[in-house]
Amino acid sequence: MIEYLYSTAVTSADYQDAALHCLLGYLFERASDLTLLRKANLSVGTGDIFFVRFIRVKTSEKQGLSLCPDDDFVACPLLAIALALNTQSSQTAALLNQLPEHQAQSQTSLTPTTPLIDLIDHPEDVPDL
């Protein structure tokens, strides 16, 4: 089914559906694992080893998974993650951008004495101007 979705894809949303289907299949056929996957949980370690950190809903424990690159799209979750990220309609922190996110209201105020590094390190704390 993944190969069919990928071969018949026309729009970026079609490619994203194929990539997310591939990831769902790779992550133990559990949609609950992938819903908590965020861009901040993806990293590349020494030796070009790709790490994915996700939280399972039932155990609430952080778990790691090492992935090795492969040339086949269906067998390589690295390509699927890259495709899913590239085909997002808008940049979001969540990999699954169709899920709503809770927006916390910032209580900080922007003053001329606010250090620029604080604004760069924590952009979510900057109120809308």
C-alpha positions as a Markdown table, in Angstrom:
| # | Residue | x | y | z |
|---|---|---|---|---|
| 1 | Met | 0.0 | 0.0 | 0.0 |
| 2 | Ile | 2.9 | 2.4 | 0.8 |
| 3 | Glu | 4.4 | 1.9 | -2.6 |
| 4 | Tyr | 1.0 | 2.4 | -4.3 |
| 5 | Leu | 0.5 | 5.7 | -2.4 |
| 6 | Tyr | 4.0 | 6.8 | -3.2 |
| 7 | Ser | 3.8 | 5.9 | -6.9 |
| 8 | Thr | 0.4 | 7.5 | -7.4 |
| 9 | Ala | 1.1 | 10.7 | -5.4 |
| 10 | Val | 0.4 | 14.0 | -7.1 |
| 11 | Thr | 0.4 | 16.6 | -4.4 |
| 12 | Ser | 2.7 | 17.1 | -1.4 |
| 13 | Ala | -0.1 | 15.9 | 0.9 |
| 14 | Asp | -0.1 | 12.6 | -1.0 |
| 15 | Tyr | 3.6 | 12.2 | -0.5 |
| 16 | Gln | 3.2 | 13.1 | 3.2 |
| 17 | Asp | 0.5 | 10.4 | 3.6 |
| 18 | Ala | 2.8 | 7.8 | 2.1 |
| 19 | Ala | 5.7 | 8.8 | 4.4 |
| 20 | Leu | 3.5 | 8.9 | 7.5 |
| 21 | His | 2.1 | 5.5 | 6.6 |
| 22 | Cys | 5.6 | 4.1 | 6.3 |
| 23 | Leu | 6.5 | 5.6 | 9.7 |
| 24 | Leu | 3.4 | 4.1 | 11.3 |
| 25 | Gly | 4.3 | 0.7 | 9.9 |
| 26 | Tyr | 7.9 | 1.0 | 11.1 |
| 27 | Leu | 7.0 | 2.2 | 14.6 |
| 28 | Phe | 5.4 | -1.1 | 15.6 |
| 29 | Glu | 2.1 | -0.4 | 13.9 |
| 30 | Arg | 1.1 | 1.9 | 16.8 |
| 31 | Ala | -0.2 | 5.4 | 15.9 |
| 32 | Ser | 0.1 | 6.4 | 19.5 |
| 33 | Asp | 3.9 | 6.3 | 19.3 |
| 34 | Leu | 4.1 | 8.6 | 16.3 |
| 35 | Thr | 1.7 | 11.2 | 17.6 |
| 36 | Leu | 4.2 | 12.2 | 20.2 |
| 37 | Leu | 7.2 | 12.3 | 17.7 |
| 38 | Arg | 8.5 | 15.9 | 17.4 |
| 39 | Lys | 11.3 | 17.4 | 15.4 |
| 40 | Ala | 13.2 | 18.0 | 18.7 |
| 41 | Asn | 13.2 | 14.3 | 19.3 |
| 42 | Leu | 15.2 | 13.5 | 16.1 |
| 43 | Ser | 19.0 | 13.6 | 16.2 |
| 44 | Val | 22.1 | 12.3 | 14.5 |
| 45 | Gly | 24.8 | 10.8 | 16.6 |
| 46 | Thr | 28.5 | 10.0 | 15.9 |
| 47 | Gly | 29.0 | 7.6 | 13.1 |
| 48 | Asp | 25.9 | 9.0 | 11.3 |
| 49 | Ile | 23.5 | 7.0 | 13.5 |
| 50 | Phe | 20.0 | 8.4 | 13.5 |
| 51 | Phe | 18.1 | 8.5 | 16.8 |
| 52 | Val | 14.4 | 8.9 | 17.4 |
| 53 | Arg | 13.2 | 9.5 | 20.9 |
| 54 | Phe | 9.5 | 9.2 | 21.6 |
| 55 | Ile | 7.2 | 8.7 | 24.5 |
| 56 | Arg | 4.7 | 5.9 | 24.6 |
| 57 | Val | 1.4 | 6.9 | 25.9 |
| 58 | Lys | 0.8 | 3.8 | 28.0 |
| 59 | Thr | 4.2 | 3.6 | 29.7 |
| 60 | Ser | 5.1 | 7.3 | 29.8 |
| 61 | Glu | 8.8 | 6.4 | 29.5 |
| 62 | Lys | 11.2 | 7.8 | 27.1 |
| 63 | Gln | 12.4 | 5.1 | 24.7 |
| 64 | Gly | 15.1 | 5.2 | 22.0 |
| 65 | Leu | 15.3 | 3.6 | 18.6 |
| 66 | Ser | 18.4 | 3.5 | 16.4 |
| 67 | Leu | 17.9 | 3.6 | 12.6 |
| 68 | Cys | 20.3 | 2.8 | 9.8 |
| 69 | Pro | 20.0 | 4.3 | 6.3 |
| 70 | Asp | 18.6 | 2.2 | 3.5 |
| 71 | Asp | 18.2 | 2.9 | -0.3 |
| 72 | Asp | 14.6 | 1.6 | -0.3 |
| 73 | Phe | 11.9 | 4.1 | 0.6 |
| 74 | Val | 9.6 | 1.5 | 2.2 |
| 75 | Ala | 12.4 | 0.0 | 4.4 |
| 76 | Cys | 14.0 | 3.3 | 5.4 |
| 77 | Pro | 12.3 | 5.4 | 8.0 |
| 78 | Leu | 15.0 | 8.1 | 7.5 |
| 79 | Leu | 13.7 | 8.8 | 4.0 |
| 80 | Ala | 10.1 | 8.7 | 5.3 |
| 81 | Ile | 10.8 | 11.2 | 8.1 |
| 82 | Ala | 12.6 | 13.5 | 5.6 |
| 83 | Leu | 9.8 | 13.3 | 3.2 |
| 84 | Ala | 7.2 | 13.9 | 5.9 |
| 85 | Leu | 9.1 | 17.0 | 7.1 |
| 86 | Asn | 9.6 | 18.4 | 3.6 |
| 87 | Thr | 6.0 | 18.0 | 2.5 |
| 88 | Gln | 4.5 | 19.8 | 5.5 |
| 89 | Ser | 2.1 | 22.6 | 4.4 |
| 90 | Ser | 3.6 | 24.9 | 7.1 |
| 91 | Gln | 6.5 | 24.6 | 9.4 |
| 92 | Thr | 5.4 | 23.3 | 12.8 |
| 93 | Ala | 7.1 | 21.7 | 15.8 |
| 94 | Ala | 5.0 | 18.5 | 15.5 |
| 95 | Leu | 5.7 | 16.0 | 12.7 |
| 96 | Leu | 2.0 | 15.4 | 12.3 |
| 97 | Asn | 1.0 | 19.0 | 11.6 |
| 98 | Gln | -2.7 | 18.1 | 11.3 |
| 99 | Leu | -3.0 | 17.5 | 15.1 |
| 100 | Pro | -4.0 | 20.6 | 17.1 |
| 101 | Glu | -1.4 | 21.9 | 19.6 |
| 102 | His | -2.2 | 23.7 | 22.9 |
| 103 | Gln | -1.0 | 27.3 | 22.7 |
| 104 | Ala | 0.2 | 28.6 | 26.0 |
| 105 | Gln | -0.1 | 32.4 | 26.5 |
| 106 | Ser | 3.2 | 34.1 | 27.3 |
| 107 | Gln | 3.4 | 36.0 | 30.5 |
| 108 | Thr | 6.7 | 37.8 | 29.6 |
| 109 | Ser | 7.0 | 41.3 | 28.4 |
| 110 | Leu | 9.3 | 42.7 | 25.8 |
| 111 | Thr | 11.4 | 45.6 | 27.0 |
| 112 | Pro | 14.4 | 47.4 | 25.5 |
| 113 | Thr | 16.6 | 45.8 | 28.2 |
| 114 | Thr | 15.7 | 42.2 | 27.2 |
| 115 | Pro | 18.8 | 40.4 | 26.1 |
| 116 | Leu | 18.7 | 39.3 | 22.4 |
| 117 | Ile | 20.1 | 35.9 | 23.3 |
| 118 | Asp | 17.0 | 35.3 | 25.5 |
| 119 | Leu | 14.7 | 36.1 | 22.6 |
| 120 | Ile | 16.7 | 33.8 | 20.3 |
| 121 | Asp | 16.8 | 30.9 | 22.7 |
| 122 | His | 13.2 | 31.1 | 23.7 |
| 123 | Pro | 11.1 | 32.5 | 20.9 |
| 124 | Glu | 7.9 | 31.0 | 22.3 |
| 125 | Asp | 8.2 | 33.4 | 25.3 |
| 126 | Val | 8.1 | 36.5 | 23.0 |
| 127 | Pro | 4.6 | 38.1 | 22.9 |
| 128 | Asp | 3.1 | 39.0 | 19.6 |
| 129 | Leu | 3.8 | 42.6 | 18.6 |
